[in-house]
Amino acid sequence: MASPESTINGPTKAAGADSKSLRNAFGGVIAFIILVLIGVLAFSIRLFSVIKYESVIHEFDPYFNYRVTQFLSKNGIYDFWNWFDDRTWYPLGRVIGGTVYPGLTLTAGTIWKVVNSLNIPLSVETVCVFTAPIFSAFASWAAYLLTKEVKGPGAGLTAAALLAMVPSYISRSVAGSYDNEAVAIFALVFTFYLYIKTLNTGSLFYATLNALAYFYMVCSWGGYTFIINLIPMHVLLCIVTGRYSSRLYIAYAPLVFIIIHVVALAYYIKGILSPKMFKVAVTLVVSVGLAVCCAVIAILIAVVASSPTKGWSGRSLTLLDPTYASKYIPIIASVSEHQPPTWPSYFMDINVLAFLVPAGIIACFMPLSDSSSFVILYIVTSVYFSGVMVRLMLVLAPAACILSGIALSEAFNVLTRSIKFQLPGIAGNSTVAEENGSSSVVAPSDVSKTEKTEEVAKEKPVKKNRKKEKENVEKKPTPSKTERRLLVLPLEASVIAVLLLVLLGAFYVVHCVWAAAEAYSAPSIVLTSQSNDGGLHVFDDFREAYSWLSHNTDVDDKVASWWDYGYQTTAMANRTVLVDNNTWNNTHIATVGTAMSSPEKQAWEIFHSLDVKYVLVVFGGLVGYPSDDINKFLWMVRIGGGEFPHIKEPDYLRDGQYRIDAQATPTMLNCLMYKLSYFRFVETDGKGFDRVRRTEIGKKHFKLTHFEEVFTTHHWMVRIYKLKPPRNRIRGKTKKSKSSRSVSSKRDVKGKRNPWH
C-alpha cells in the first residue's frame, strides 16, 4: 500500500517534470528563433555596399575568384583542374587548377548550379556577390554551437550575435567581397566546434565530420595552417597536464596520428603489464626512440640548413619574426594587410570586445575543462598572430566574440540571479525552495526509502551499479544555500551593472552598424566623396579605364601595370597582363618595378622586349586619391633593386626624404613613373599642385618621346599610354656616324647600357 506522502509527492514530481520539460521545449524554440534572427542580422548588415552603390565585386583578388568561377560554371570541373591561363604572367602563364584554393569557387559554383536547377535565374556574379553574407550567417551559427559546448546556450547565443556584427569580420565579408575568407571563417569555426564536440562526447561520428570540415577548410584558405598547428598544441597541452582520455584520442586521431597513437599505446601497455615490467619496457623504448629521433633530427637539420630560408616560407618567417619581410622580402612587406596593426585598429575592428576578452578567459578557468582550455589557447595564439599581421585580425575576431560571449553570459547570470533573489515575492519563494532543497533534516519516511533503495541496489548486477556510481560522480554538486547567497550582489549594484552592460552592448551595435555602412561598404572599384553641398560624388574611373581597354585595344595586346591591378585588368578588360596579385614570381614583378623606376628610353626597351603595347598607371594627385602609384613607387624601387642592383633607393630620395617637388632628385624627376603620372598635369590648374602630396610638382613642362598618351579618365585617376613603335621614334633623324657607333659599342662593353637592350 502506498504511503500518504508518496501519494502526495507522486503527482507533484510528475507535474514538476512536465513543467521542466515544457520550459526546456519553450527555451529551445526561443533559442531557435533568436538564431534565425542572428542569421538575418549577419546577412543584412553586410548589404550596405549593394544598397548604397550597386551589386558589384569588390577589391582586387575577388575579381580573379569571380573569373575562375565563371570559367568553372561554363566549362566544368575537369577543364578547371587543367586550365592553363595564358592571359596572366605573360609570357609565363599560370596553371590555375594547381595554384588556387578551390573551396570558394567550388562552393559558389555549386550554389549557382543548384539555384539554376530550381529555375531561379541568378547570374554567376550575383551568386558571387552574396556568397560572403550567406556564409557569415553560417559562421554565426557555428560560433553558437562552439560556445554552447564550452559554456552553454546562453553564452552561445551571445557569441553568435557578437560575431554577426564584429567589424573585423564584416571588412572581409560584405556583399561583393568574394575572397577566400568569405567561406573560410565559417569552415574554421565549424571545424573547431566539431573538434570540441568530439572531445565532449567521444563520438566517432563527430570525429569523422571534423575531418571532413578540416578538409573543406584546407581547400578554402591558406589559414588552415592555424588549425593544423592549434589542435596538436591543444592535444599536447592535455597530455602534459594529465588530461588524456579516450575522447581526446577519438577527436585527434582522424586528423593526425603519430603522437596520440604513441600515448594511447603507452596507456594500453601500462594497463596490461606489471609496474616493474612497464618500467623496463619504457626504458627500452625510450633508448631506441632517442637513437632514432637523433638520426632523424640530424637528417632534417642537414636538409633545412641547405635551404636559404631554412625550410620556412616568407610569410611564415614574417609571423615568427615581424621584421623579416621588411628586411629581406619587400614584395611581402609592400602589402598593407601584411603590416602590423596599430592600437586604434583593434578598437576599430573588435571594439569593446578587447575589454571583455580577459573576463572571458577568467570565466573559462571556472572550471577548466578540455573545451575551455582549447578556447583559451585559441585566443592566446590568435592575439599573437594578429599583432604580427593586420590581416590575421580576421582569425582573432571569432575568438574574441566567443570569449566575450562567455564573459557577458556569466555576468548576466550573476546579476540577474542577484536581482531575482532580492525582488519582493520572488525572494521568499526562492528561499523556501533553497531551504527545502538543502535541508539536513531527514524524515523517517526518507530513511525507510533510503534503506529500500539500498536493498534494491544490492540486488542489481555489479555492472549497473558501477555505471550508476560513475554517473553520480560525474554529476555536478548542487550549490548549497550558503554558497548561493555568497553569489548574490546588492540589488542596486546589480541593476546598475545590468544597465551598464546593456549600454555597452548598444555602443557596440552602433559602432558595428557604422563600420558596416561607412568604413567597409565602399568597393575599391567605385570610389565616392562628399561634395561641399553634402551631395555624393562618385568616381568610376577604374571601370571607365578597363572599358576603354576592352573596346579600343586588340584582344592579344599586352598591358603593363603594377601588380595591384593585374586581376582587375584581366577580368574586366580581358587583356593579357605581365603581373597580377598572385605575386608568385618576384623576378617578373621586379622587372616591372625596374621599368617604372628607369628613365623613359630604358623603360621603353624593357617593355618592348616583353611585347607590351600599353602601360597603365593610377594617379590620384588631382582628386586626392592616396592609394596611387606615386605613393607606392618606393616599393617598386625596392623590389626592382632587390633583383637588379643598378636600381638604388637612395637615388630617389633627397636627404632621406621622398619628394616630388622641386627638391626631388634628378633620378626621381626623370623616371618613367613620374613622367607618366604628371604628364600634362600642369594644364589642370596652371601650377601642378598635387593634392595627395600637398605640394607643387618639381618638373611641370616636359614631353614624352617613347610613349604617347591614349586615354586619361575623367578624374585623371587612371592614365593609359601606348608604346611608340621604333620606326616612329627614329623618323627624321640622321643616321649615326661610325664614330658614334664605336662610342656606343664601347658603352656596351663598359656595361653602362640597359641590360635588357
C-alpha positions, 0 to 999 in steps of 0.5 A: 500500500502506498504511503500518504506522502508518496501519494502526495509527492507522486503527482507533484514530481510528475507535474514538476517534470512536465513543467521542466520539460515544457520550459526546456521545449519553450527555451529551445524554440526561443533559442531557435528563433533568436538564431534565425534572427542572428542569421538575418542580422549577419546577412543584412548588415553586410548589404550596405555596399549593394544598397548604397552603390550597386551589386558589384565585386569588390577589391582586387583578388575577388575579381580573379575568384569571380573569373575562375568561377565563371570559367568553372560554371561554363566549362566544368570541373575537369577543364578547371583542374587543367586550365592553363591561363595564358592571359596572366604572367605573360609570357609565363602563364599560370596553371590555375587548377594547381595554384588556387584554393578551390573551396570558394569557387567550388562552393559558389559554383555549386550554389549557382548550379543548384539555384539554376536547377530550381529555375531561379535565374541568378547570374554567376556574379550575383551568386558571387556577390552574396556568397560572403553574407550567406556564409557569415550567417553560417559562421554565426551559427557555428560560433553558437554551437562552439560556445554552447559546448564550452559554456552553454546556450546562453553564452552561445547565443551571445557569441553568435550575435557578437560575431554577426556584427564584429567589424573585423569580420564584416571588412572581409565579408560584405556583399561583393567581397568574394575572397577566400575568407568569405567561406573560410571563417565559417569552415574554421569555426565549424571545424573547431566546434566539431573538434570540441564536440568530439572531445565532449562526447567521444563520438566517432561520428563527430570525429569523422565530420571534423575531418571532413570540415578540416578538409573543406577548410584546407581547400578554402584558405591558406589559414588552415595552417592555424588549425593544423598547428592549434589542435596538436598544441591543444592535444599536447597541452592535455597530455602534459597536464594529465588530461588524456582520455579516450575522447581526446584520442577519438577527436585527434586521431582522424586528423593526425596520428603519430603522437596520440597513437604513441600515448594511447599505446603507452596507456594500453601497455601500462594497463596490461603489464606489471609496474616493474615490467612497464618500467623496463619496457619504457626504458627500452623504448625510450633508448631506441626512440632517442637513437632514432629521433637523433638520426632523424633530427640530424637528417632534417637539420642537414636538409633545412640548413641547405635551404636559404630560408631554412625550410620556412616560407616568407610569410611564415618567417614574417609571423615568427619574426615581424621584421623579416619581410621588411628586411629581406622580402619587400614584395611581402612587406609592400602589402598593407594587410601584411603590416602590423596593426596599430592600437586604434585598429583593434578598437576599430575592428573588435571594439569593446570586445578587447575589454571583455576578452580577459573576463572571458578567459577568467570565466573559462578557468571556472572550471577548466575543462578540455573545451575551455582550455582549447578556447583559451589557447585559441585566443592566446595564439590568435592575439599573437598572430594578429599583432604580427599581421593586420590581416590575421585580425580576421582569425582573432575576431571569432575568438574574441566574440566567443570569449566575450560571449562567455564573459557577458553570459556569466555576468548576466547570470550573476546579476540577474540571479542577484536581482531575482533573489532580492525582488519582493515575492520572488525572494521568499519563494526562492528561499523556501525552495533553497531551504527545502532543497538543502535541508539536513533534516531527514524524515523517517519516511526518507530513511525507510526509502533510503534503506529500500533503495539500498536493498534494491541496489544490492540486488542489481548486477555489479555492472549497473551499479558501477555505471550508476556510481560513475554517473553520480560522480560525474554529476555536478554538486548542487550549490548549497544555500550558503554558497548561493547567497555568497553569489548574490550582489546588492540589488542596486549594484546589480541593476546598475551593472545590468544597465551598464552592460546593456549600454555597452552592448548598444555602443557596440551595435552602433559602432558595428552598424557604422563600420558596416555602412561607412568604413567597409561598404565602399568597393575599391572599384567605385570610389565616392566623396562628399561634395561641399553641398553634402551631395555624393560624388562618385568616381568610376574611373577604374571601370571607365579605364578597363572599358576603354581597354576592352573596346579600343585595344586588340584582344592579344595586346599586352598591358603593363601595370603594377601588380595591384591591378593585374586581376582587375585588368584581366577580368574586366578588360580581358587583356593579357597582363605581365603581373597580377596579385598572385605575386608568385614570381618576384623576378617578373614583378621586379622587372616591372618595378625596374621599368617604372623606376628607369628613365623613359628610353630604358623603360621603353626597351624593357617593355618592348622586349616583353611585347607590351603595347600599353602601360597603365598607371593610377594617379590620384594627385588631382582628386586626392586619391592616396592609394596611387602609384606615386605613393607606392613607387618606393616599393617598386624601387625596392623590389626592382633593386632587390633583383637588379642592383643598378636600381638604388633607393637612395637615388630617389630620395633627397636627404632621406626624404621622398619628394616630388617637388622641386627638391626631388632628385634628378633620378626621381624627376626623370623616371618613367613613373613620374613622367607618366603620372604628371604628364600634362598635369600642369594644364589642370590648374596652371601650377601642378599642385598635387593634392595627395602630396600637398605640394607643387610638382618639381618638373611641370613642362616636359614631353614624352618621346617613347610613349604617347598618351591614349586615354586619361579618365575623367578624374585623371585617376587612371592614365593609359599610354601606348608604346611608340613603335621604333620606326616612329621614334627614329623618323627624321633623324640622321643616321649615326656616324661610325664614330658614334657607333664605336662610342656606343659599342664601347658603352656596351662593353663598359656595361653602362647600357640597359641590360635588357637592350 
